[in-house]
């Protein structure tokens, strides 16, 4: 039996009606049907929440958006959903959410699932992000003191990199848009859960 873990098949679904124009990813193949169903449901739920949070259904709001595949290998699927909303005025708003799955079971990972139990991963990641803020010359433009990551922090994985996502206005003025902090897995390796998606990237 061939046990090679193929990338899952992804088909874009075009949602276009009533001031909505969004491409949604749909998992279609190379994974068990139950896993496929779980992932597609989680993707739909996340996109629906993103749309609702940005004014879906309000007569003056236009929504456009799509997705980017970030990782699709070794039994890991990681992607981002992005929705832009415009309701008039000088500019609209763009929000991005990361989703990462075990593509063989359909399990959606939280940030905590990526690391060994009781490991100080938050402290390590916060330290690395603070270093990036300094190195990228961003500290003087912070709207608030850096608050640290949360249990529900948005993220995605890309090969040997973990990318932490902060929404527009959460740290910086509008002009900065969504902010991304890429972190090498080698700087987190001692805390990584071998059974999680980051561990699989080292296998």
C-alpha positions in Angstrom: 0.0 0.0 0.0 1.3 3.4 -0.9 1.3 5.5 2.3 2.9 8.7 0.7 1.1 11.7 2.0 -0.1 13.6 -1.1 -1.1 17.3 -0.9 -4.9 17.5 -0.6 -6.9 18.7 -3.6 -8.2 22.2 -3.3 -11.0 23.7 -5.5 -11.9 27.4 -5.4 -15.6 28.1 -4.9 -16.8 31.5 -6.2 -19.3 33.2 -3.9 -20.8 36.1 -5.9 -24.1 37.7 -5.1 -25.5 40.8 -3.4 -22.3 42.9 -3.1 -20.3 39.7 -2.2 -17.4 38.5 -4.4 -15.3 36.0 -2.5 -13.3 32.8 -3.5 -13.5 30.1 -0.8 -11.2 27.0 -0.8 -12.8 23.6 -0.7 -11.0 20.4 0.0 -11.9 17.8 -2.7 -9.5 14.9 -2.7 -6.6 12.8 -1.3 -7.9 12.8 2.2 -10.6 10.6 3.9 -14.2 11.8 3.4 -14.7 12.5 7.1 -11.5 14.6 7.3 -12.6 16.4 4.1 -15.9 17.2 5.7 -14.4 18.5 8.9 -12.0 20.8 7.1 -14.6 22.2 4.7 -17.0 22.9 7.6 -14.2 24.7 9.6 -13.3 26.7 6.5 -16.9 27.7 5.9 -17.5 28.6 9.6 -14.4 30.7 9.7 -15.2 32.5 6.5 -18.8 33.1 7.6 -17.6 34.6 10.9 -15.1 36.8 9.1 -17.8 38.1 6.7 -20.3 38.7 9.5 -17.7 40.6 11.6 -17.1 42.8 8.6 -20.7 43.7 8.0 -22.2 41.0 5.9 -25.8 41.7 5.2 -25.6 45.5 5.8 -26.9 47.2 2.6 -24.0 49.6 2.3 -21.2 47.0 2.7 -19.3 45.4 -0.1 -17.2 42.3 0.6 -14.4 40.8 -1.6 -11.8 38.2 -0.7 -10.0 35.0 -1.3 -7.5 32.6 0.1 -3.8 31.6 0.0 -2.4 28.1 0.5 0.6 28.3 2.8 1.4 24.6 3.5 0.0 21.5 1.8 2.4 18.6 2.5 3.2 15.9 5.0 -0.4 15.7 6.2 -0.6 19.4 7.0 -2.8 21.9 5.4 -2.4 25.6 6.3 -4.1 28.4 4.6 -5.3 32.0 5.1 -8.7 33.5 4.4 -8.8 37.2 3.6 -11.9 39.5 3.4 -11.9 43.2 2.4 -15.0 45.2 3.4 -16.0 48.6 2.1 -18.9 50.6 3.5 -18.0 54.1 2.2 -15.5 56.6 3.4 -11.8 57.0 2.8 -11.0 53.3 2.9 -12.2 49.8 3.7 -10.8 47.2 6.0 -9.0 43.9 5.4 -8.9 41.0 7.8 -7.0 37.7 7.5 -7.5 34.5 9.4 -5.1 31.5 9.4 -6.3 27.9 9.6 -4.1 24.9 10.0 -5.3 21.3 9.8 -4.2 17.7 10.1 -5.2 16.9 6.5 -5.6 13.1 7.3 -8.0 13.5 10.2 -9.4 17.0 9.6 -8.4 18.2 13.1 -8.0 22.0 13.2 -5.0 23.0 15.3 -4.8 25.9 17.8 -1.5 27.6 18.5 -1.1 25.6 21.7 -1.5 22.3 19.9 1.8 23.0 18.1 3.9 22.8 21.2 4.6 20.4 24.1 2.3 20.6 27.0 3.2 23.2 29.6 6.0 24.5 27.5 6.6 28.3 27.7 5.9 28.8 24.0 4.0 32.1 24.5 6.9 33.7 26.3 9.4 32.5 23.6 7.2 33.7 20.7 6.6 37.1 22.5 10.3 37.5 23.0 11.0 36.8 19.3 8.3 39.2 18.1 9.6 42.0 20.4 13.0 41.4 18.8 11.4 41.7 15.3 9.7 44.9 16.4 13.1 46.4 17.2 14.9 45.0 14.2 12.2 46.2 11.8 12.1 49.6 13.3 8.4 49.3 14.3 8.4 50.1 18.0 7.8 53.9 17.7 4.7 53.3 15.6 2.9 51.0 18.0 -0.6 52.2 19.0 -0.4 50.3 22.3 2.4 48.5 24.1 2.9 45.1 22.6 0.2 42.9 24.3 1.5 39.5 23.6 -0.1 36.6 21.8 -3.3 34.9 22.9 -4.7 31.4 23.1 -6.8 32.2 20.0 -4.0 33.9 18.1 -4.3 33.7 14.3 -1.4 32.0 12.6 -0.3 29.8 9.7 2.6 27.5 8.9 4.8 27.6 5.8 7.5 24.9 5.6 9.9 25.6 8.5 8.2 28.8 9.5 5.4 29.8 11.9 3.8 33.1 11.0 1.8 35.0 13.6 -0.9 37.3 12.3 -2.1 40.6 13.9 -5.1 42.5 12.5 -5.1 46.0 11.2 -5.3 48.5 14.0 -4.5 45.8 16.7 -0.9 47.1 16.9 -0.3 49.8 14.3 -2.1 52.5 12.3 -4.2 51.6 9.3 -1.4 52.2 6.8 0.5 49.1 8.1 -2.5 46.8 7.3 -2.3 43.3 8.6 1.0 42.6 10.3 2.9 39.3 10.0 5.7 38.0 12.2 7.5 35.0 10.6 9.4 32.8 13.1 11.8 30.1 12.2 10.9 26.7 13.7 14.6 26.2 14.6 14.1 28.9 17.3 11.2 27.0 18.7 12.4 23.4 18.1 12.9 22.4 21.7 9.3 23.1 22.5 7.6 21.7 19.4 5.0 18.9 19.7 6.4 16.1 17.6 2.9 15.0 16.7 1.7 18.4 15.7 2.0 20.2 12.3 5.4 21.8 13.2 6.8 18.4 14.2 5.8 17.0 10.9 7.8 19.5 9.0 11.0 18.1 10.6 10.2 14.5 9.6 
